[in-house]
C-alpha cells in the first residue's frame, strides 16, 4: 500500500502515454501548438508496461490512460492488453477526445475496458470547431453515440470557458438526458502553454451549479466516493447525471488518491506541483525495479497537502500545457 506524508492512500495512477494531440484546443495550447518532445524522450510501450507493472505491485489498483490524445499512439492497445493481465489492477479507464477511438471500440469492448471519458467542450458545431481549431465534429459525435449505444460507461468532460461555450451548458444536459451518461463540468485551469494567465475565474463550480439549477430546479445530490473529484447530481426525469469538478478551486485535495506519470516519465504528485522524479531515466540507466520503487516512495513522502501548497513550489507551473502534464 502506498501512503503519502498526509496518510492518504494512493491507489490511482493517471498514466500519460503521449504528449501529442491531434486537436489544438485554445485552452490547452497556443494556436501554433507547443514543442512536443522528441520520440526518444517518450516512454516506450515496453517501458510503460514495466512501470505500470511495478506501480501495481506497490498498490496501484486503478489506472486511467491519458495524453495528449492516447490513441495517437498506434501501439496503445499493446499496453491495454497487458494492463488487463495484471493481477491486482481493478479498474482501467481511458480519457480521449474521441477523434481516433473508432477502430478500437470493438477490442476495448472485448477486453472489458468500458470506462471512457470523452473530452467534449461544445455540442454546437461552430463552437466545437472554434475551440478545437479542427474539423472533427462529425467524427467525435459519431464515436460518442457509438460508445453510448454499445454500453460503455461514458463520462463527458466539459470545461466551462468564459465567453466561449457557456451557452452549451444547458444544451448538452438537454441532449444527454435520454442517455445513461455523466456530463461533468470542469472549472478552467491555466495550463495552456502560457497563452493565457488568470488568478480568478467567473465560472467556478458554484456558478456552474447555479446556472444549471436555475434552469432545472428539480434535482438531487448523489452520493460520491470520498476520493471523487466530482460533486454529482441528477435532474428529475433525466437518465443522465451531471457533475462539477472544482479543478481550479481545488476543494477535493484533502482526499486526493492520485499520482501522475507523464509521457516522459516525470512523477507528479499534484497537478499544480513540480515533478518529483523521473522514472524514465531510472529505468533506462539502472534497469531495475528497486530504483523505481524507491523513487515512488520518496515522491509520495513529500506531497503537498493541497494544490495551493503545491503551486508555491512551482512558480512556472502555468507555463505548461495540459497535454504535456498528462491530464
C-alpha positions, 0 to 999 in steps of 0.5 A: 500500500502506498501512503503519502506524508498526509496518510492518504492512500494512493491507489490511482495512477493517471498514466500519460502515454503521449504528449501529442494531440491531434486537436489544438484546443485554445485552452490547452495550447497556443494556436501554433501548438507547443514543442512536443518532445522528441520520440526518444524522450517518450516512454516506450510501450515496453517501458510503460508496461514495466512501470505500470507493472511495478506501480501495481505491485506497490498498490496501484489498483486503478489506472486511467490512460491519458495524453495528449490524445492516447490513441495517437499512439498506434501501439496503445492497445499493446499496453491495454492488453497487458494492463488487463493481465495484471493481477491486482489492477481493478479498474482501467479507464481511458480519457480521449477526445474521441477523434481516433477511438473508432477502430478500437471500440470493438477490442476495448469492448472485448477486453472489458475496458468500458470506462471512457471519458470523452473530452467534449467542450461544445455540442454546437458545431461552430463552437466545437470547431472554434475551440478545437481549431479542427474539423472533427465534429462529425467524427467525435459525435459519431464515436460518442453515440457509438460508445453510448449505444454499445454500453460503455460507461461514458463520462463527458468532460466539459470545461466551462470557458468564459465567453466561449461555450457557456451557452452549451451548458444547458444544451448538452444536459438537454441532449444527454438526458435520454442517455445513461451518461455523466456530463461533468463540468470542469472549472478552467485551469491555466495550463495552456502553454502560457497563452493565457494567465488568470488568478480568478475565474467567473465560472467556478463550480458554484456558478456552474451549479447555479446556472444549471439549477436555475434552469432545472430546479428539480434535482438531487445530490448523489452520493460520491466516493470520498476520493471523487473529484466530482460533486454529482447530481441528477435532474428529475426525469433525466437518465443522465447525471451531471457533475462539477469538478472544482479543478481550479478551486481545488476543494477535493485535495484533502482526499486526493488518491492520485499520482501522475506519470507523464509521457516522459516519465516525470512523477507528479504528485499534484497537478499544480506541483513540480515533478518529483522524479523521473522514472524514465531515466531510472529505468533506462540507466539502472534497469531495475525495479528497486530504483523505481520503487524507491523513487515512488516512495520518496515522491509520495513522502513529500506531497503537498497537502493541497494544490495551493501548497503545491503551486508555491513550489512551482512558480512556472507551473502555468507555463505548461500545457495540459497535454504535456502534464498528462491530464 
